[in-house]
Amino acid sequence: MSCPCAPRPCGSVLSCLSHRPPLSVRQQPSRADDKTPQLVGAVTLMAGVLFLVLAVLKMGWISRFLSKAVITGFLLGAAIEVVVGELPKTTGTEVGLRGRQLH
């Protein structure tokens, strides 16, 4: 997914909405920065409402069409993304971007 506000593609809608480039990249604050917390909250609430509606309508039978390998791969990918995203915070290191690659 490509985000117009980010220098590189975003992995999800929430990461795209909450992405803020470093101060050296942005020249002046934009109006989008003011609404970022509200947009992230709105997307989160909409996802929660969607899951509640699907639960009330008992739509869990749809998950039977997904193989165990697909579900396992999806959860493993999500877990790896979370761990890698938290590594700089836990180790106290800074991540620099050169082009589209992490260095």
Contacts in CASP RR format, 6 or more apart in sequence:
PFRMAT RR
TARGET T0000
AUTHOR 0000-0000-0000
METHOD contacts of the structure
MODEL  1
MSCPCAPRPCGSVLSCLSHRPPLSVRQQPSRADDKTPQLVGAVTLMAGVL
FLVLAVLKMGWISRFLSKAVITGFLLGAAIEVVVGELPKTTGTEVGLRGR
QLH
1 9 0 8 1.000
1 10 0 8 1.000
1 11 0 8 1.000
1 12 0 8 1.000
1 13 0 8 1.000
1 16 0 8 1.000
2 9 0 8 1.000
2 10 0 8 1.000
3 9 0 8 1.000
3 10 0 8 1.000
3 16 0 8 1.000
3 19 0 8 1.000
5 16 0 8 1.000
5 19 0 8 1.000
5 21 0 8 1.000
5 32 0 8 1.000
6 16 0 8 1.000
6 19 0 8 1.000
6 21 0 8 1.000
7 21 0 8 1.000
7 25 0 8 1.000
7 97 0 8 1.000
7 99 0 8 1.000
8 97 0 8 1.000
8 99 0 8 1.000
8 100 0 8 1.000
9 100 0 8 1.000
10 16 0 8 1.000
10 19 0 8 1.000
11 81 0 8 1.000
13 43 0 8 1.000
14 40 0 8 1.000
14 43 0 8 1.000
14 44 0 8 1.000
17 36 0 8 1.000
17 39 0 8 1.000
17 40 0 8 1.000
17 43 0 8 1.000
18 36 0 8 1.000
18 40 0 8 1.000
20 26 0 8 1.000
20 33 0 8 1.000
20 36 0 8 1.000
54 60 0 8 1.000
63 71 0 8 1.000
87 93 0 8 1.000
88 94 0 8 1.000
88 95 0 8 1.000
95 102 0 8 1.000
95 103 0 8 1.000
96 102 0 8 1.000
96 103 0 8 1.000
97 103 0 8 1.000
END
